[in-house]
Amino acid sequence: LKSPAYHIFIDTEIIAEAPTEFFRAGIGDTLAKYYEVEFSARGREKTFKDEMGISISRMCNSPMIEAAPKALNDCKNNTVSEKFESVVLIILVSTGMVSMLINPEFNGAVAHALFYGLTNIEGFEEKFLHGDVIGYTTAVQLMLDGKTDEAVKIGKLIADMGVETTLSARGINVDYETLEPVLESTLKDPDMDVLPYEVTKEMIFDAIIKMEEMFGGKK
């Protein structure tokens, strides 16, 4: 951490030939970056570095959403295309720059906290890739924040990529009693320490239910 790396080698041919689900998970994890830093930093005093980080995080939003479907299809065909390379760079370079520039307190929010809460369900982390779940929990965070249109956009994107858009589609009972330990753990996660307003277990549960209703328990 005392100095930056001298070189970064990104072999896109190796990435294109690797299992496609790992590339897909990289896309899902990256989708959270803009939404989480914007949410956590909202209304806070921000330094020049913070503003730079937030600006770069926008590369993880519209450009990623536009390029991801073709890039994933190219990955399935082991093809290194311009769209594929762009998404690789967004996943590895843009997110890395954001994480290093932004105040660590602004580097996560509900999306990652809920993922770690869900790992309290036995076998969850072994069955589902981190990035796939983050795509879903990003949509949940957007629902919680009242950004329904954005939540639906992310939900449709991950559905098109073959990722579950609800918990019921993952075989999880979506009732408050089952999810209360998950919700309790989510609230205790460090990523929840700096948010623009108080978030409760009920608010998170309500956002989960809205995703269930919006996407009908299907991919």
N, C-alpha and C positions, 0 to 999 in steps of 0.2 A: 504493500500500500504506500510505500515511501516514494515510489515513482511509477509513471505509466509504463506499460509494456513497450518494448522497442518495436516489436512486430506482432501482427495478428495474421495468422494464416487461416483462410476460410476456403476449404476445398469443396466447391459446390458439386462436383461430380460425386464425391463420397456421400454428401447429404442427399443428393437426388436418388442415389441407389440404396440408401438406408430405408428401413421400414417406414412407410408413409405415415403411420399413426404418430410417429415421433415428430415429424414435420408439422402435422396437424395440431399436435399439442403445443408446439412452439407458437403457432399462430394464436391459439386460444389464450395462452399465457400473456402474449404481447397485447392482445385486445384490451386487457385490464389496465395497462400502464397509463394511458391518458386519462381514463375515467377515474382511476384511483388518485392520481396526483392532483387532478383538478378538484376532486371532492375534498380531499384532506386539506389542501392549501386554500380552499375557498374562504374568503373573509379574513385571512391571516396576513400578518406582516411578512413580506417576501423580499429576499435579497436579489441581487442581480443574477446570482447562480440559480436561485429558485425559478426566476422568470425564464432564464435560458432553458432550464430543465423542462418546464411546462411547455415552452414553445416547441422544443424538440419532441416532446411526447405526442404532439399532434401528428407526427409522422407515423405513430402507432395507431392512428385512427383512420381518417379517410383514405390515405394511400394504401394502408394495409387492407381495409375492407374492400376497396376496389380491386386490388390485385390478388387477394387470397384465393378466390375460387379457381382462377386459371393456374396460379402457382401450384396449388394442391394437385390439380389434374395433371400438370406437367411432372410433378414429383411421382405421381402414380405411374407415369410413362417413362420415368427415369430420364427426363429431358431437362437440361439446363437452359432455360429460356430467360428472356429479359425480365419477365414478371417474377419468375422463380428467384432469380438473383436479387431482385428488389426486395422481395419478402424476406429472404435470408438476411440481407443487410439490415432491414428494419428490426428483425428479431434479435440479431446479435449486436449491431452497432447502436441503433437508435435507443433501444431499451437500456443498453449499458451506459450510454452517455447520460440518459435521464437519471438513472440510479446513482451515478457518481456526482451529478450536479445538484440534485434536489436535496433539500433538508431531509435526513433520514426519517423524520417524523411524518413527512408527506409522501413517503414512498409506498405506502399500502393503505388499504381501507377495507371496506366490507367484503369485497370480492375474495381477497386472500384470507381474511379472518374466518369467513364462512367455510372456505375450503378446509382450513385446519380444524374447524369445529366438526365438519363432516367426517374427518378421519377418526373421530371417536366411535363411529359405527364400525363394528367388527368386519374386517376384510375389505373395507371401502378403498383404502389406499392401494391395496394390492390389485384390486379389480379395475380401478379407473385411473387413467393418467392425469397427473396434476393439471396440465394445460387444458385438457378436455373439460375438466370440472371448472376451471377458472373461467372459461368461456361462458359456462352456465351461470356461475356465481356473479360474473360481471353483469349479466342481464338482471339478476336478482337485485344487485345494488342499484341499478338504474330504475327498476320498479320501485324500490324503497324511496328513491330520491324524486319520485314523481315524473320521471322521464320515460313514459310508457312507450312512445314512438321509438326512442333509441333502444329500449329493452327489446322491443319486437324486432328491430333491425338486427340486433346481435343474435337474438334467438333464431331468426330465420337463417342467418349466415351459418351458425354452427350446425343447425339442422341440415342444411344443404351439404355440409362437410361430413355428415354422418355422426354427429355428436348428440347425445340425449339432451333435450331441452327442459326436462323436469326430473324431479327425484323419483316419482312413481315409475318413470321409464327405466330407472336404474334399480327397480325392485325394492324401493324404500317406502314404508308406510308413511304417508304424509298426514300425520295427525299431531296435535300439539304435545301429547304425552310422549310419543316416540321421539320427537325432535327437541324436546326441552333440554336434554343434556347437550345437544349440538348447539342450540341457541345460547345456552349458558356459557359454554366454552368459547363461542364466537365473541361474546361481549368481553371476555377476559383477555382476548388476544391483544398483543401490543399494537397491532395495526388499527385498533379501535380507539387508541388513546387520543388521537387528534382528528376530530371530525367537525363539520360546520354546525352540527346540532346534536342533541342527545338522541341516540338510537337505542331502542328497547327490543327485548325479545319478541314482543308482539309485532313490532314493525317489521322485523326480519321475517317472521312467520307469515305475516300478511303478504309480503312481497313474494315469498315462495308459493303461496296459494294463488296469487295472481298469475304466476308463470304456469302453474298447473291448469288454471282455467283458460289461459290464453293458448296454450299449446296442447291441451287435452291429453296429457300423459303420453304423448307419442314423440318420436323423433321429428 
